[in-house]
Amino acid sequence: MSTVGYGDFSPQTIMGRTWVWLFQIPMGLALFGALLGKAGQSLTLYFKRSIMGKKDFSHYTHHILLIGYHDKITDDMVNHILADKHREGRRIILCDLEQAEHPLLNHADWVDYAKLSSFTSDEELKRVAFDSADRIIIHGKTDDQTLTCALKLSPGVSSNCHITAWFDDESKVDLLRSHCPNIECSSSKIAEVLVRSMQDPGASRVHEQLLSSLSGDTQYCIQVPSSLKQALPFKLLFEQFKQLHDATILAVAKEKNGNALEVNPPLETQVSPGDYLHYIGNFRIKDNEIDWTQLG
């Protein structure tokens, strides 16, 4: 069939020519067309794997996992993550059960998409390298989905991974905190914000700016190196942060997830190695920008 058209070989008899006319040429063209079509389809599917969420991310390390997709909310989360210009350059993987194609193609430079069959499947979680992720945000369609996913991920993540989960029901927050102390839980604070804004006008605008990296000073966190030989007085840290970085320390916490948090501690408070400093600043301060030894 591949020789048709070259003229090197051609049928000489009526029967031979009839065979070529009725069968060989039509079937040869059909098979060749089917081959091209199949090859094109395979190439299209290969290049659309990332858009359709079928790609394997098991080789990723030090990335961010966003579990669950919500219209507008997830896009806003990505905008706030990317707005932090001094952040670690972590890749983001958005994981969802329903979206047929990548819902955030406008952020495709930083955000990959993984369509999972389940948030609790070991095989699916390995595909997104959950055990080597640095940050995980869990925001399921329902509180039960969020709770189930959090209980599954909590014991399997790396020791330096920080997980945050959102709930509408405050009781779910208490339940998860009691079982998974390595997860930081959040819930709606509508009542508190409304009352504070009523009693202290403008308070809601302060809260918005502290949470948003898109404008003005924002709240950040940095850990005092565990290798430091001695504790440091809060007064010294407060003054140095303000003078050298134009940043204001708000609180000191003993754990990453905010447990044992003391807001506006006395100036004589001793800040131990390994503590976490929550501060307000124009940008994130990196560890290598602070000479902790000189402070000591």
Backbone hydrogen bonds, N-H to C=O, Kabsch-Sander energy under -0.5 kcal/mol:
donor,donor_aa,acceptor,acceptor_aa,energy
4,V,1,M,-1.2
6,Y,3,T,-2.0
7,G,3,T,-0.7
17,R,13,T,-2.5
18,T,14,I,-2.5
19,W,15,M,-2.3
20,V,16,G,-2.2
21,W,17,R,-2.5
22,L,18,T,-2.8
23,F,19,W,-2.5
24,Q,19,W,-1.7
25,I,20,V,-2.5
27,M,23,F,-2.6
28,G,24,Q,-2.3
29,L,25,I,-2.5
30,A,26,P,-2.3
31,L,27,M,-2.8
32,F,28,G,-2.2
33,G,29,L,-2.6
34,A,30,A,-2.6
35,L,31,L,-2.2
36,L,32,F,-2.2
37,G,33,G,-2.6
38,K,34,A,-2.7
39,A,35,L,-2.4
40,G,36,L,-2.5
41,Q,37,G,-2.4
42,S,38,K,-2.5
43,L,39,A,-2.3
44,T,40,G,-2.3
45,L,41,Q,-2.6
46,Y,42,S,-2.1
47,F,43,L,-2.4
48,K,44,T,-1.5
49,R,46,Y,-0.8
52,M,48,K,-2.9
53,G,49,R,-0.7
54,K,49,R,-2.6
55,K,49,R,-0.8
57,F,55,K,-0.5
57,F,127,R,-2.2
60,Y,57,F,-2.2
62,H,132,S,-2.4
64,I,91,R,-3.1
65,L,135,R,-2.5
66,L,64,I,-0.5
66,L,93,I,-2.7
67,I,65,L,-0.6
67,I,137,I,-3.3
68,G,66,L,-0.7
68,G,95,C,-3.3
73,I,71,D,-2.7
74,T,70,H,-2.1
75,D,70,H,-0.5
76,D,72,K,-2.3
77,M,73,I,-2.3
78,V,74,T,-2.2
79,N,75,D,-2.2
80,H,76,D,-2.3
81,I,77,M,-2.2
82,L,78,V,-2.7
83,A,79,N,-1.3
84,D,80,H,-0.6
84,D,81,I,-1.0
85,K,83,A,-1.4
87,R,84,D,-1.6
90,R,88,E,-2.8
92,I,110,W,-2.3
93,I,64,I,-3.0
94,L,92,I,-0.5
94,L,112,D,-3.2
95,C,66,L,-3.2
95,C,93,I,-0.5
96,D,114,A,-1.7
102,H,51,I,-2.6
105,L,102,H,-0.5
107,H,104,L,-2.1
108,A,105,L,-1.5
110,W,107,H,-1.9
111,V,107,H,-2.8
112,D,92,I,-3.2
112,D,110,W,-0.5
114,A,94,L,-2.8
115,K,53,G,-1.6
116,L,96,D,-2.5
116,L,114,A,-0.8
125,L,121,S,-2.6
126,K,122,D,-2.1
127,R,123,E,-1.4
128,V,124,E,-0.9
129,A,126,K,-1.4
130,F,125,L,-1.9
132,S,129,A,-1.4
133,A,130,F,-1.0
134,D,63,H,-2.3
135,R,63,H,-1.6
136,I,162,H,-2.1
137,I,65,L,-2.8
138,I,164,T,-2.8
139,H,67,I,-2.7
139,H,137,I,-0.6
146,T,142,T,-2.0
147,L,143,D,-2.7
148,T,144,D,-2.6
149,C,145,Q,-2.3
150,A,146,T,-2.5
151,L,147,L,-2.4
152,K,148,T,-1.6
153,L,149,C,-2.4
154,S,150,A,-2.4
156,G,153,L,-1.3
157,V,153,L,-1.2
161,C,158,S,-1.5
162,H,134,D,-2.1
163,I,182,N,-0.9
164,T,136,I,-2.7
165,A,184,E,-2.1
166,W,138,I,-2.0
167,F,186,S,-2.3
170,E,168,D,-0.6
172,K,169,D,-1.0
173,V,169,D,-0.9
174,D,170,E,-1.6
175,L,171,S,-1.9
176,L,172,K,-2.5
177,R,173,V,-2.4
178,S,174,D,-1.6
179,H,175,L,-1.1
180,C,176,L,-3.3
183,I,180,C,-1.7
184,E,163,I,-3.0
185,C,183,I,-0.6
186,S,165,A,-2.5
188,S,167,F,-0.6
193,V,189,K,-2.4
194,L,190,I,-2.5
195,V,191,A,-2.3
196,R,192,E,-2.6
197,S,193,V,-2.4
198,M,194,L,-1.9
199,Q,195,V,-2.6
200,D,196,R,-2.8
203,A,200,D,-1.9
206,V,202,G,-1.5
207,H,203,A,-2.2
208,E,204,S,-2.3
209,Q,205,R,-2.1
210,L,206,V,-2.2
211,L,207,H,-1.5
212,S,208,E,-1.4
218,T,281,G,-2.6
219,Q,210,L,-2.7
220,Y,279,Y,-3.1
222,I,277,L,-2.1
224,V,275,D,-3.1
228,L,225,P,-1.4
232,L,271,V,-2.8
234,F,269,T,-3.2
235,K,267,L,-2.0
237,L,233,P,-1.8
238,F,234,F,-3.0
239,E,235,K,-2.3
240,Q,236,L,-2.5
241,F,237,L,-2.7
242,K,238,F,-1.7
243,Q,239,E,-2.5
244,L,240,Q,-2.8
245,H,240,Q,-0.5
245,H,241,F,-1.6
246,D,242,K,-0.9
247,A,241,F,-1.8
248,T,280,I,-2.2
250,L,278,H,-3.3
251,A,278,H,-1.7
252,V,262,E,-2.2
253,A,276,Y,-2.6
254,K,259,N,-1.1
254,K,260,A,-0.5
255,E,259,N,-1.2
258,G,255,E,-1.5
261,L,258,G,-0.6
262,E,252,V,-2.8
263,V,261,L,-0.5
264,N,250,L,-3.7
269,T,266,P,-1.8
271,V,232,L,-3.7
271,V,269,T,-0.6
272,S,270,Q,-0.6
274,G,224,V,-1.7
275,D,272,S,-2.0
276,Y,253,A,-3.0
277,L,222,I,-3.3
278,H,251,A,-2.5
278,H,276,Y,-0.5
279,Y,220,Y,-2.2
279,Y,277,L,-0.6
280,I,248,T,-2.8
281,G,218,T,-2.1
286,K,284,R,-0.5
289,E,286,K,-1.8
290,I,287,D,-1.7
292,W,290,I,-1.3
295,L,291,D,-1.8
296,G,292,W,-2.2
